[in-house]
Amino acid sequence: MLRAPFRYARSYVGPVKACILDWSGTTVDKYVLAPAVVFVEVFNKYKVPISMAESRQPMGLRKDLHIKAITEMPSVRQRWKEVHGKYPDQSDVDAMFKDFVPMQMAVLGKFVPDVNVTGDEVVNGVRPKPFMLYKNLDLLDIPNLHSVVKVDDTLAGVGEALSAGCWGVGVARYSNYMDVDSLEAESELEGEELKRRLDNSRSLLVQSGAHYVIDSIVELPDVVADINERLSRGERP
């Protein structure tokens, strides 16, 4: 066995090749209203009301795991038992998830990305594990992780970027963490209350380890330009 006395490493100095974007709260659907509202509607269908706060709490998980997390909340479990005579189990989660998918699709607008990967298309599609991101890069034929930017409005999504080893960008202004439950509520959000919620959303994303935190993807071109400059100097995420 020959053990080399030196270690050599390659540094990517080219430009950003891909931006992998989350959907709700990042690219479409301000404040992640679509899934949050649909989670409430799904539980209502089963005669177990949940609040928007309960609906939002597990945001960032794969949708079936999100539903399961809601059913594990003590208050929801108790309400479920009062209605159905038993605590919710996996069969209930599966039934609600089956209802959830068409209900969410009905509220999404048209958006056609270059590629699209969902959590059930890979074996371990649970963020912050990076395998959905890797699948996207496989489909795009982009092998160098340092050339990739992952953009998301959740802690789990930023964690996915860090797990993958690429650049992570958090989007704060229309994030789930703004805790806005309707477009009507948005119209009443102003002044100090708007600032407080936005500061909280930014702070959470900064603490998650994001390399950049922006208010919306309108700022993303400036981020990409800055990353390109850093890459040209041999910097890595």
BAFI-3210 file (N, C-alpha, C; in Angstrom, 3 decimals, decimal comma, padded with zeros to 6 digits):
// residues 237
n [1|2|3|4|5|6|7|8|9|10|11|12|13|14|15|16|17|18|19|20|21|22|23|24|25|26|27|28|29|30|31|32|33|34|35|36|37|38|39|40|41|42|43|44|45|46|47|48|49|50|51|52|53|54|55|56|57|58|59|60|61|62|63|64|65|66|67|68|69|70|71|72|73|74|75|76|77|78|79|80|81|82|83|84|85|86|87|88|89|90|91|92|93|94|95|96|97|98|99|100|101|102|103|104|105|106|107|108|109|110|111|112|113|114|115|116|117|118|119|120|121|122|123|124|125|126|127|128|129|130|131|132|133|134|135|136|137|138|139|140|141|142|143|144|145|146|147|148|149|150|151|152|153|154|155|156|157|158|159|160|161|162|163|164|165|166|167|168|169|170|171|172|173|174|175|176|177|178|179|180|181|182|183|184|185|186|187|188|189|190|191|192|193|194|195|196|197|198|199|200|201|202|203|204|205|206|207|208|209|210|211|212|213|214|215|216|217|218|219|220|221|222|223|224|225|226|227|228|229|230|231|232|233|234|235|236|237]
n.u [000,856|000,577|000,794|-000,081|001,911|000,859|-002,184|-004,480|-006,796|-009,622|-010,877|-013,909|-014,372|-016,115|-019,289|-022,554|-024,674|-027,218|-030,354|-032,161|-035,391|-037,753|-041,351|-044,115|-044,383|-041,950|-041,512|-044,121|-047,399|-047,825|-046,879|-047,269|-049,912|-051,514|-050,876|-051,201|-053,858|-055,146|-054,417|-055,920|-058,481|-058,546|-058,461|-060,825|-062,601|-062,577|-063,883|-062,450|-061,438|-058,644|-056,304|-054,859|-052,332|-051,616|-051,687|-049,536|-047,254|-045,562|-044,399|-042,512|-041,826|-042,199|-045,348|-047,037|-045,769|-046,041|-048,808|-048,963|-047,418|-049,097|-051,219|-050,009|-049,902|-050,782|-053,223|-054,656|-054,814|-056,491|-058,859|-059,426|-059,931|-062,227|-064,056|-063,852|-063,569|-061,175|-057,574|-055,763|-054,292|-051,816|-053,307|-055,277|-053,734|-052,787|-055,189|-055,999|-053,862|-054,221|-056,509|-055,517|-053,705|-055,084|-056,637|-054,765|-053,541|-055,572|-055,499|-053,136|-051,324|-050,366|-047,161|-044,137|-041,330|-037,848|-037,130|-038,786|-039,059|-040,468|-041,065|-041,817|-040,589|-038,056|-036,151|-035,440|-036,852|-037,033|-036,679|-034,311|-032,659|-030,687|-031,600|-033,677|-032,775|-030,386|-031,499|-032,755|-030,450|-029,292|-031,183|-030,874|-028,306|-026,052|-023,120|-021,512|-021,669|-020,985|-021,724|-024,351|-027,403|-029,623|-032,891|-035,171|-037,967|-038,075|-036,771|-036,069|-035,714|-033,526|-031,723|-031,522|-029,986|-027,559|-026,950|-026,550|-024,338|-024,291|-024,947|-027,040|-030,075|-032,284|-035,700|-037,537|-039,777|-042,316|-042,565|-043,482|-043,022|-043,893|-046,400|-048,988|-052,354|-054,238|-055,034|-056,492|-055,720|-053,135|-053,458|-053,927|-051,591|-049,025|-046,644|-045,184|-045,889|-045,633|-042,875|-041,900|-042,658|-041,339|-038,674|-038,436|-038,825|-036,624|-034,555|-034,859|-034,220|-031,602|-030,400|-030,692|-028,585|-028,363|-026,652|-027,308|-029,949|-032,928|-035,631|-037,463|-037,642|-037,074|-034,745|-032,895|-031,206|-029,143|-027,958|-026,996|-025,120|-023,288|-022,474|-021,285|-019,042|-017,700|-017,230|-015,452|-013,195|-012,475|-013,891|-015,975|-019,226]
n.v [-001,204|002,166|005,177|008,363|011,292|013,790|015,634|016,264|018,609|019,565|022,702|024,178|026,742|027,872|029,247|029,553|026,843|025,829|026,569|025,322|025,302|025,587|025,194|026,175|029,206|030,049|030,031|030,063|030,769|032,690|032,956|030,289|029,386|027,586|024,695|024,824|025,656|023,554|021,352|021,957|021,742|019,043|017,730|018,746|017,455|014,976|015,500|016,589|019,390|021,552|024,109|026,922|027,393|024,898|023,480|024,617|024,025|021,634|022,333|021,923|019,317|016,209|015,750|013,584|012,848|015,215|015,316|013,100|014,069|016,077|014,509|013,435|015,374|016,160|017,554|017,325|014,564|013,970|015,276|013,826|011,274|011,810|012,176|009,901|007,739|006,485|006,744|008,445|006,487|004,902|004,139|006,076|008,334|007,647|007,641|010,327|011,565|010,606|011,998|014,567|015,187|015,603|017,768|019,751|020,107|021,323|023,947|025,002|027,109|027,367|026,236|025,648|024,029|023,324|020,749|018,529|017,299|015,260|014,331|011,628|010,447|009,583|007,290|008,104|010,657|012,837|015,943|017,331|015,639|015,131|013,987|014,446|016,786|015,844|014,108|015,936|017,162|015,028|014,608|017,030|016,819|017,877|017,816|019,052|020,068|022,489|024,338|024,793|026,221|026,155|027,094|028,107|028,386|027,305|025,848|023,165|022,973|024,675|023,259|021,012|021,977|022,442|019,851|018,674|020,021|022,312|025,774|027,581|029,321|031,310|032,290|034,922|036,783|035,865|033,567|030,551|031,148|033,700|033,539|034,108|033,787|034,134|035,872|038,076|038,631|039,369|041,883|043,441|043,510|045,414|048,087|048,053|045,447|043,969|044,325|043,019|040,339|039,812|040,195|038,075|035,872|036,178|035,885|033,221|031,822|032,652|031,546|028,914|028,334|029,275|030,488|032,862|035,194|036,283|038,521|037,949|035,998|037,796|039,034|037,128|037,023|038,857|037,522|035,224|036,428|037,327|034,891|033,766|035,426|034,746|032,028|032,241|032,983|030,708|029,972|027,943|026,503]
n.w [000,000|-000,875|000,636|-000,040|000,445|000,156|-000,184|-002,682|-003,963|-005,905|-006,970|-007,706|-009,982|-011,687|-012,918|-011,261|-011,857|-011,494|-009,946|-007,381|-006,491|-003,883|-003,706|-002,468|-000,701|-001,555|-004,457|-005,468|-004,094|-001,648|001,761|002,203|002,025|000,575|001,140|003,960|004,364|003,067|004,648|006,940|005,818|005,102|007,601|008,624|006,956|008,072|010,332|012,431|013,667|013,103|014,036|012,200|013,176|014,239|011,871|010,494|011,984|011,500|009,055|006,106|006,246|004,407|002,818|003,659|006,021|007,347|007,823|009,519|011,651|012,607|013,534|015,718|017,607|020,911|021,499|019,112|018,842|021,006|020,267|017,977|019,049|020,527|018,500|016,802|018,482|018,917|018,904|016,277|013,645|011,460|009,231|009,129|008,618|006,055|004,619|004,810|003,508|000,932|000,241|000,444|-001,678|-004,310|-003,458|-002,842|-005,345|-006,699|-005,865|-006,681|-008,889|-012,382|-013,104|-014,575|-014,165|-015,071|-014,234|-011,948|-008,695|-006,253|-002,791|-002,673|-004,778|-004,404|-002,377|000,230|000,779|002,618|003,863|006,205|004,629|001,662|-000,741|-002,609|-003,793|-004,933|-006,829|-008,539|-009,605|-010,917|-012,958|-014,273|-015,101|-013,725|-012,159|-010,186|-006,954|-005,806|-007,622|-007,329|-006,164|-003,525|-002,822|-000,393|001,903|004,401|007,477|007,264|004,526|004,017|005,529|003,936|001,800|003,137|003,978|001,517|000,574|-000,939|-001,914|000,283|000,366|002,135|002,098|003,247|003,379|002,471|003,832|005,607|008,251|008,680|009,578|008,538|007,931|005,934|002,850|003,419|006,013|005,475|004,321|006,503|007,785|008,854|009,488|012,731|013,465|011,093|010,716|012,999|012,569|010,170|010,896|012,694|010,974|009,235|011,115|012,019|009,681|009,230|011,494|010,831|009,263|006,688|003,804|002,633|003,227|001,920|001,058|-000,993|-004,073|-006,004|-005,374|-005,921|-008,322|-007,636|-005,523|-006,820|-008,504|-006,596|-005,496|-007,766|-007,970|-005,625|-006,099|-008,237|-006,922|-005,748|-003,507|-001,382|-000,597]
ca.u [000,000|001,295|000,001|000,480|002,257|000,130|-003,579|-004,819|-008,236|-010,022|-011,795|-014,754|-014,291|-017,065|-020,489|-023,713|-025,284|-028,633|-031,043|-033,218|-036,321|-038,966|-042,548|-044,929|-043,688|-040,708|-041,764|-045,555|-048,193|-047,351|-047,134|-047,558|-051,330|-052,158|-050,855|-051,712|-055,320|-055,614|-054,315|-057,098|-059,657|-058,500|-058,879|-062,251|-063,329|-062,667|-064,623|-061,514|-060,899|-057,325|-056,041|-053,798|-051,050|-051,331|-051,420|-048,232|-046,134|-044,571|-044,148|-041,184|-041,795|-042,964|-046,736|-047,609|-045,180|-046,643|-050,106|-048,682|-046,961|-050,282|-051,990|-049,273|-050,052|-051,709|-054,549|-055,325|-055,111|-057,643|-060,035|-059,703|-060,527|-063,582|-064,915|-063,781|-063,519|-059,832|-056,533|-055,430|-053,180|-051,241|-054,354|-055,922|-052,771|-052,794|-056,462|-055,980|-052,888|-054,858|-057,419|-054,765|-053,008|-055,930|-057,106|-053,706|-053,345|-056,655|-055,257|-051,850|-051,334|-049,511|-045,740|-043,447|-039,881|-037,070|-037,375|-039,551|-038,906|-041,218|-040,503|-042,091|-039,879|-036,786|-036,375|-035,341|-037,200|-037,439|-035,714|-033,161|-031,863|-030,487|-031,745|-034,495|-031,888|-029,504|-032,295|-032,861|-029,167|-029,148|-032,028|-030,316|-026,929|-025,141|-022,400|-020,743|-022,564|-020,611|-022,336|-025,801|-028,028|-030,940|-033,663|-036,297|-038,460|-038,186|-035,532|-035,746|-035,235|-032,153|-030,945|-031,275|-028,840|-026,351|-026,670|-026,067|-023,048|-024,409|-025,295|-028,404|-030,683|-033,578|-036,620|-038,192|-040,946|-043,570|-042,313|-044,390|-042,742|-044,589|-047,618|-050,141|-053,303|-055,092|-054,668|-057,155|-054,844|-051,965|-053,794|-053,934|-050,253|-048,255|-045,945|-044,350|-046,210|-044,977|-041,438|-041,622|-042,769|-040,289|-037,417|-038,446|-038,628|-035,221|-033,698|-034,938|-033,507|-030,174|-029,974|-030,696|-027,310|-028,413|-025,558|-027,947|-031,383|-033,525|-037,065|-038,182|-036,750|-036,692|-033,359|-032,034|-030,118|-028,017|-027,300|-026,248|-023,956|-022,316|-021,922|-020,365|-017,801|-017,035|-016,741|-014,283|-012,056|-012,222|-014,653|-016,939|-020,325]
ca.v [000,000|003,438|006,280|009,594|012,279|015,032|015,501|017,253|018,863|020,450|023,782|024,645|028,203|028,292|029,941|028,785|026,083|025,528|026,983|024,377|026,115|025,090|025,790|027,032|030,165|030,465|030,342|030,356|030,639|033,519|032,540|028,848|029,255|026,441|023,471|025,046|025,656|022,220|020,491|022,259|021,199|017,579|017,319|019,067|016,389|013,860|016,045|016,942|020,706|021,970|025,533|027,208|027,242|023,461|023,081|025,122|023,655|020,713|022,730|021,575|017,864|015,624|015,982|012,494|012,941|016,410|014,884|012,221|014,915|016,735|013,517|013,105|016,454|015,701|018,169|016,759|013,163|013,936|015,634|012,693|010,201|012,220|012,036|008,573|006,687|005,913|007,667|008,261|005,585|005,065|004,024|007,390|009,206|007,275|008,070|011,786|011,928|010,317|013,121|015,822|015,470|016,308|019,039|020,742|020,383|022,196|025,342|025,455|027,703|026,706|026,562|024,567|024,099|022,450|019,416|018,589|016,084|015,290|013,474|010,204|009,965|009,005|006,402|008,890|012,007|013,641|016,985|017,890|014,742|015,846|013,112|015,097|017,712|015,028|013,615|017,061|017,365|013,901|014,890|018,196|016,473|018,845|016,996|019,769|020,649|023,871|025,196|024,687|027,049|025,669|028,225|027,544|029,265|026,552|025,387|021,863|023,184|025,183|022,122|020,159|022,563|022,213|018,414|018,355|020,658|023,406|027,070|027,624|030,655|031,344|033,337|035,282|037,666|035,130|032,273|029,980|031,728|034,979|033,204|034,787|032,710|034,409|037,098|039,168|038,952|040,063|043,285|044,135|043,385|046,604|048,766|047,329|044,015|043,424|044,303|041,989|039,011|039,660|040,016|036,711|034,956|036,302|035,356|031,763|031,322|032,876|030,553|027,583|028,146|029,746|031,361|034,146|035,301|037,344|038,653|037,241|035,537|038,945|039,336|035,983|037,312|039,491|036,463|034,400|037,213|037,316|033,535|033,619|036,112|033,934|030,816|032,587|033,083|029,383|029,729|026,853|026,712]
ca.w [000,000|-000,941|001,175|-000,592|001,472|-000,090|-000,587|-003,693|-004,064|-006,994|-006,598|-008,803|-010,100|-012,704|-012,436|-010,800|-012,950|-011,243|-008,724|-007,027|-005,716|-003,246|-004,294|-001,597|000,142|-002,208|-005,863|-005,590|-002,864|-000,540|003,142|002,231|002,361|-000,072|001,948|005,315|004,284|002,686|005,835|007,760|005,140|005,177|008,949|008,732|006,263|009,020|011,484|013,501|013,317|013,595|013,807|011,239|013,881|014,266|010,495|010,050|012,853|010,916|007,672|005,611|006,134|003,319|003,185|004,451|007,354|007,941|008,352|010,663|012,763|013,172|014,299|016,945|018,582|021,955|021,393|017,941|019,179|021,893|019,463|017,088|019,846|020,893|017,321|016,181|019,484|018,982|018,475|014,859|013,360|010,130|008,208|009,053|007,931|004,635|004,031|004,677|002,474|-000,351|-000,013|000,421|-002,938|-005,283|-002,901|-002,998|-006,769|-007,146|-005,507|-007,217|-010,211|-013,361|-012,996|-015,272|-013,988|-015,959|-013,677|-010,704|-007,902|-004,998|-001,758|-002,862|-005,963|-003,964|-001,231|001,463|000,356|003,774|004,203|005,490|003,795|000,400|-001,894|-003,642|-004,491|-005,776|-007,958|-009,468|-010,286|-011,836|-014,122|-014,962|-015,474|-013,096|-011,180|-009,169|-005,955|-005,501|-008,638|-007,129|-005,132|-003,086|-002,308|000,361|002,969|005,651|008,096|006,690|003,164|004,115|006,003|002,770|001,091|003,925|003,916|000,171|000,338|-001,906|-001,331|000,797|000,421|002,795|001,641|004,508|003,372|002,298|004,450|006,603|009,568|008,817|010,325|007,940|007,692|004,781|002,142|004,134|007,145|004,934|004,077|007,794|008,357|008,506|010,570|013,683|013,460|009,903|010,985|014,003|011,965|009,166|011,639|013,231|009,855|008,820|012,171|011,996|008,506|009,482|012,481|010,212|008,577|005,303|003,384|002,339|003,505|001,116|001,324|-002,050|-005,129|-006,834|-005,012|-006,208|-009,267|-006,937|-004,754|-007,776|-008,927|-005,501|-005,423|-008,901|-007,614|-004,600|-006,756|-009,064|-006,011|-005,189|-002,277|-001,395|000,354]
c.u [000,882|000,375|000,647|000,761|001,530|-001,314|-003,910|-006,344|-008,511|-010,986|-012,581|-014,721|-015,212|-018,291|-021,531|-024,382|-026,777|-029,100|-032,194|-034,155|-037,453|-040,163|-043,243|-044,084|-042,406|-040,978|-043,212|-046,166|-047,598|-047,811|-047,504|-049,019|-051,938|-052,080|-051,438|-053,235|-055,840|-055,478|-055,527|-058,341|-059,707|-058,963|-060,357|-063,105|-063,527|-063,253|-063,740|-060,891|-059,506|-057,149|-054,971|-052,430|-050,651|-050,981|-050,010|-047,048|-045,132|-044,108|-042,690|-041,002|-042,503|-044,422|-047,365|-047,058|-045,707|-047,997|-049,912|-048,262|-048,130|-051,077|-051,299|-049,312|-051,088|-053,121|-055,342|-055,707|-056,359|-058,927|-060,439|-060,411|-061,961|-064,552|-064,997|-063,676|-062,189|-058,830|-056,206|-054,233|-052,723|-052,291|-055,105|-055,028|-052,798|-054,064|-056,485|-055,000|-053,472|-055,820|-056,657|-054,255|-053,910|-056,440|-056,034|-053,502|-054,387|-056,379|-053,926|-052,030|-050,420|-048,080|-044,977|-041,944|-039,168|-037,205|-038,154|-039,415|-039,684|-040,672|-040,739|-041,427|-038,495|-037,045|-036,391|-035,618|-037,692|-036,357|-035,525|-032,255|-031,811|-030,891|-032,695|-033,644|-030,952|-030,243|-032,491|-031,582|-028,872|-029,940|-031,496|-028,902|-025,946|-024,413|-021,748|-021,661|-022,238|-021,213|-023,845|-026,260|-029,386|-031,666|-034,929|-036,722|-038,579|-036,820|-035,101|-035,186|-033,827|-031,236|-030,613|-030,067|-027,542|-025,964|-026,065|-024,676|-023,089|-024,749|-026,757|-028,904|-032,057|-034,407|-037,570|-039,573|-042,269|-043,467|-043,461|-044,235|-043,297|-045,931|-048,818|-051,116|-054,233|-054,609|-055,345|-056,299|-053,603|-052,248|-053,787|-052,555|-049,397|-047,487|-045,101|-044,624|-045,580|-043,481|-041,083|-041,642|-041,659|-038,933|-037,318|-038,172|-037,180|-034,299|-033,688|-034,131|-032,006|-029,648|-029,945|-029,395|-027,306|-027,225|-026,065|-029,399|-031,906|-035,011|-037,905|-037,203|-036,434|-035,226|-032,382|-030,940|-028,907|-027,240|-026,443|-024,999|-022,876|-021,670|-020,943|-019,014|-017,013|-016,472|-015,486|-013,021|-011,731|-012,957|-015,649|-018,077|-019,916]
c.v [001,241|004,539|007,589|010,606|013,610|014,708|016,629|017,399|019,812|021,501|024,209|026,164|028,723|028,948|028,982|028,120|025,834|026,144|026,000|025,088|025,292|025,746|026,725|027,912|030,688|030,934|030,751|030,353|031,394|032,965|031,059|028,607|027,978|025,171|023,661|024,983|024,257|021,232|020,699|021,621|019,673|017,099|017,640|017,986|015,186|014,303|016,327|018,293|020,924|023,449|025,705|027,051|025,773|022,961|023,452|024,497|022,691|021,117|022,496|020,073|017,424|015,570|014,835|012,506|014,160|016,042|014,012|013,040|015,638|015,746|013,128|014,225|016,036|016,269|017,581|015,299|013,061|014,262|014,471|011,570|010,533|012,009|010,586|007,423|005,987|006,984|007,421|007,331|005,775|004,962|005,342|008,389|008,930|007,761|009,580|012,239|011,686|011,438|014,421|016,166|016,155|017,651|020,115|021,102|021,362|023,661|025,865|026,054|026,934|027,191|025,389|024,732|023,200|020,995|019,595|017,260|016,254|014,230|011,991|009,635|009,423|008,218|007,178|010,366|012,893|014,672|017,052|016,895|015,305|015,095|013,643|016,046|016,947|014,511|014,711|017,226|016,232|014,167|016,059|017,946|017,541|018,129|017,757|020,499|022,100|024,856|025,303|025,566|026,444|026,808|027,694|028,511|028,544|026,137|024,050|022,004|023,734|024,064|021,147|020,661|022,270|020,737|018,026|018,913|021,747|024,703|027,050|029,048|030,543|032,517|033,671|035,920|036,918|033,720|031,832|030,667|033,141|034,798|034,023|033,714|032,932|035,678|038,304|039,605|039,693|041,552|044,111|044,153|044,569|047,104|047,856|045,825|043,323|043,289|043,186|040,599|038,772|039,457|038,597|035,690|034,979|035,634|033,829|031,185|031,532|031,803|029,142|027,287|028,589|030,653|032,771|034,071|036,506|037,414|037,941|036,850|036,639|039,299|038,236|036,264|037,977|038,465|035,602|035,130|037,205|035,938|033,294|034,260|035,290|032,643|031,095|032,718|031,741|029,102|028,590|027,164|026,341]
c.w [000,000|-000,437|000,748|000,514|001,307|-000,469|-001,552|-003,767|-005,219|-006,467|-007,827|-008,835|-011,201|-012,093|-011,866|-012,000|-012,746|-009,941|-008,505|-006,060|-005,122|-003,932|-003,297|-000,686|-000,466|-003,627|-006,106|-004,196|-001,675|000,803|003,276|002,624|001,799|000,769|003,335|005,330|003,972|003,844|006,745|007,146|005,218|006,548|009,185|008,075|007,175|010,360|012,699|013,147|013,901|013,276|012,736|011,898|013,953|012,872|010,061|010,790|012,207|009,511|007,289|005,500|004,862|003,753|003,979|005,876|008,104|008,573|009,587|011,879|013,418|014,027|015,600|017,977|019,626|021,815|020,228|018,208|020,050|021,139|018,563|017,854|020,226|019,736|016,854|017,181|019,600|018,575|016,998|014,688|011,914|009,031|008,044|008,320|006,434|003,945|003,825|003,607|001,086|-000,737|-000,233|-000,966|-003,960|-004,773|-003,045|-004,460|-007,285|-006,852|-006,035|-008,604|-011,143|-013,203|-013,583|-015,115|-014,997|-015,530|-012,381|-009,983|-006,602|-004,043|-001,962|-004,111|-005,634|-002,683|000,079|001,165|001,475|004,059|005,723|004,782|002,375|-000,857|-002,968|-004,463|-005,420|-007,010|-008,997|-010,276|-011,257|-013,113|-014,945|-015,490|-014,989|-011,962|-010,033|-008,199|-005,643|-006,499|-008,461|-005,969|-004,796|-002,385|-001,639|001,458|004,302|006,183|007,507|005,284|003,119|004,592|004,890|001,982|001,824|003,912|002,572|-000,088|-000,711|-001,178|-000,895|000,941|001,076|002,306|002,785|004,372|003,274|002,870|005,349|007,953|009,737|009,527|009,856|007,468|006,510|004,098|002,783|005,319|006,674|004,768|005,358|008,444|007,915|009,727|011,430|013,681|012,253|010,140|011,967|013,378|010,946|009,829|012,191|012,136|009,378|009,830|012,170|010,843|008,632|010,430|011,906|009,487|007,133|004,996|003,087|002,799|002,742|001,441|000,268|-003,146|-006,133|-006,594|-005,412|-007,242|-008,613|-006,114|-005,675|-008,253|-007,850|-005,355|-006,566|-008,604|-006,595|-005,194|-007,571|-008,225|-005,350|-003,903|-002,478|-000,420|001,778]
res [m|l|r|a|p|f|r|y|a|r|s|y|v|g|p|v|k|a|c|i|l|d|w|s|g|t|t|v|d|k|y|v|l|a|p|a|v|v|f|v|e|v|f|n|k|y|k|v|p|i|s|m|a|e|s|r|q|p|m|g|l|r|k|d|l|h|i|k|a|i|t|e|m|p|s|v|r|q|r|w|k|e|v|h|g|k|y|p|d|q|s|d|v|d|a|m|f|k|d|f|v|p|m|q|m|a|v|l|g|k|f|v|p|d|v|n|v|t|g|d|e|v|v|n|g|v|r|p|k|p|f|m|l|y|k|n|l|d|l|l|d|i|p|n|l|h|s|v|v|k|v|d|d|t|l|a|g|v|g|e|a|l|s|a|g|c|w|g|v|g|v|a|r|y|s|n|y|m|d|v|d|s|l|e|a|e|s|e|l|e|g|e|e|l|k|r|r|l|d|n|s|r|s|l|l|v|q|s|g|a|h|y|v|i|d|s|i|v|e|l|p|d|v|v|a|d|i|n|e|r|l|s|r|g|e|r|p]
***
